Amino acid sequence: MSIDSNIGVPIFKVNRHTYLLLNENIGMTIGQRIRKTRLEIPMTQTELAEKVGIKQPTISELEKGDSAGSAYLPAIAAALGVSALWLQTEKGPKYPIKSITPKELLLITAYREATDEGKTFIEMACASAPKLPGGK
């Protein structure tokens, strides 16, 4: 969390939506946000391009900053599981559903893309997984 001192009193940096901004996200470009999020999942540029329906060099250009933006940003955001507003402007929450993690998103995506047999296997694995106390 970033804190600035103002006459010895710590002041938290917040954006206009009052979400606390982390140092790592302040001043990031669209390309940096795409790359960082893509690597968190993890997903290759080629995999992201295929999900969005564009070519891999387009993703590479965005990540390098060779391209300032794209009409495909909403589709890229959806493929990465992040808010399109956050991806484009860095404002608002990163994840549309605040409680979902990149690993959870990966599992959901794998389930949705699985065959019926694969879905049954995933469901059986989930049913037999040990549960945390309190049902969490």
C-alpha positions as CSV (number, residue, x, y, z in Angstrom):
1,M,0.0,0.0,0.0
2,S,1.4,3.4,-0.9
3,I,1.5,6.1,1.8
4,D,2.7,9.6,1.4
5,S,3.6,11.8,4.4
6,N,1.9,15.2,4.7
7,I,3.4,17.1,7.6
8,G,4.1,13.8,9.4
9,V,0.6,12.4,8.9
10,P,0.4,9.3,6.6
11,I,-2.1,9.9,3.7
12,F,-3.3,6.8,1.8
13,K,-3.4,7.3,-2.0
14,V,-6.9,6.5,-3.3
15,N,-8.5,6.9,-6.7
16,R,-11.8,8.6,-7.3
17,H,-13.6,5.3,-6.6
18,T,-12.0,5.1,-3.2
19,Y,-10.3,1.8,-3.8
20,L,-6.8,1.7,-2.3
21,L,-4.1,1.6,-5.0
22,L,-1.1,-0.6,-4.6
23,N,2.4,0.7,-5.5
24,E,2.7,-2.0,-8.2
25,N,-0.4,-0.7,-10.0
26,I,0.3,3.0,-9.9
27,G,1.2,4.4,-13.3
28,M,1.1,1.0,-15.1
29,T,0.3,1.1,-18.8
30,I,-2.5,-0.9,-20.4
31,G,0.2,-3.3,-21.8
32,Q,1.8,-3.7,-18.4
33,R,-1.6,-4.5,-16.8
34,I,-2.3,-7.1,-19.6
35,R,1.1,-8.7,-19.2
36,K,1.0,-8.8,-15.4
37,T,-2.5,-10.3,-15.3
38,R,-1.7,-12.8,-18.1
39,L,1.3,-14.1,-16.2
40,E,-0.6,-14.4,-12.9
41,I,-3.1,-16.9,-14.5
42,P,-0.6,-18.1,-16.2
43,M,-1.5,-17.8,-19.8
44,T,0.8,-17.3,-22.9
45,Q,0.3,-14.5,-25.4
46,T,-0.8,-17.1,-28.0
47,E,-3.4,-18.6,-25.6
48,L,-4.8,-15.1,-24.9
49,A,-4.8,-14.2,-28.6
50,E,-6.7,-17.4,-29.4
51,K,-9.3,-16.7,-26.7
52,V,-9.8,-13.2,-27.9
53,G,-9.8,-14.1,-31.6
54,I,-6.8,-12.1,-32.7
55,K,-3.2,-12.8,-33.6
56,Q,-0.4,-13.1,-31.0
57,P,1.6,-10.2,-32.4
58,T,-1.3,-7.9,-31.5
59,I,-1.0,-9.0,-27.9
60,S,2.8,-8.5,-28.0
61,E,2.4,-5.0,-29.4
62,L,0.0,-4.1,-26.7
63,E,2.2,-5.4,-23.9
64,K,5.3,-3.7,-25.3
65,G,3.5,-0.4,-25.6
66,D,3.8,-0.3,-29.4
67,S,0.0,0.0,-29.5
68,A,-1.7,2.4,-27.1
69,G,-5.0,0.6,-27.2
70,S,-7.3,-1.7,-29.1
71,A,-10.9,-2.3,-29.9
72,Y,-10.4,-5.7,-28.4
73,L,-9.7,-4.5,-24.9
74,P,-13.2,-5.6,-23.6
75,A,-12.6,-9.1,-25.1
76,I,-9.0,-9.2,-23.6
77,A,-10.4,-8.1,-20.2
78,A,-13.0,-10.9,-20.4
79,A,-10.4,-13.5,-21.4
80,L,-8.2,-12.4,-18.4
81,G,-11.2,-12.3,-16.0
82,V,-10.6,-8.6,-15.1
83,S,-12.7,-5.5,-15.4
84,A,-12.5,-3.7,-18.7
85,L,-12.5,-0.4,-16.9
86,W,-9.6,-1.4,-14.7
87,L,-7.7,-2.8,-17.7
88,Q,-8.1,0.4,-19.7
89,T,-8.0,3.1,-17.0
90,E,-6.7,1.5,-13.9
91,K,-9.8,2.7,-12.0
92,G,-12.2,0.6,-10.1
93,P,-11.7,-3.0,-8.9
94,K,-9.4,-5.2,-10.9
95,Y,-11.8,-8.2,-10.7
96,P,-15.5,-7.9,-11.5
97,I,-16.2,-10.5,-8.7
98,K,-13.9,-9.3,-5.9
99,S,-13.5,-12.6,-4.3
100,I,-12.3,-14.6,-7.3
101,T,-8.5,-15.2,-7.7
102,P,-6.6,-15.9,-10.9
103,K,-6.3,-19.6,-10.0
104,E,-10.0,-19.8,-9.4
105,L,-10.6,-18.2,-12.8
106,L,-8.3,-20.8,-14.4
107,L,-10.3,-23.6,-12.8
108,I,-13.6,-22.1,-13.9
109,T,-12.3,-21.7,-17.4
110,A,-11.0,-25.3,-17.4
111,Y,-14.4,-26.6,-16.3
112,R,-16.3,-24.6,-18.9
113,E,-14.0,-25.9,-21.7
114,A,-14.0,-29.5,-20.5
115,T,-15.8,-32.4,-22.1
116,D,-18.8,-33.9,-20.3
117,E,-16.4,-36.6,-19.0
118,G,-13.9,-34.0,-17.8
119,K,-16.7,-32.0,-16.1
120,T,-17.8,-35.1,-14.2
121,F,-14.1,-35.7,-13.1
122,I,-13.8,-32.1,-11.9
123,E,-17.1,-32.4,-10.0
124,M,-16.0,-35.6,-8.3
125,A,-12.7,-34.1,-7.3
126,C,-14.5,-31.1,-5.8
127,A,-16.9,-33.3,-3.9
128,S,-14.1,-35.4,-2.4
129,A,-11.8,-32.4,-1.6
130,P,-11.3,-31.7,2.2
131,K,-13.3,-28.8,3.4
132,L,-12.0,-26.0,5.6
133,P,-13.7,-25.6,9.0
134,G,-16.7,-23.4,8.8
135,G,-17.4,-24.4,5.1
136,K,-15.0,-22.0,3.6
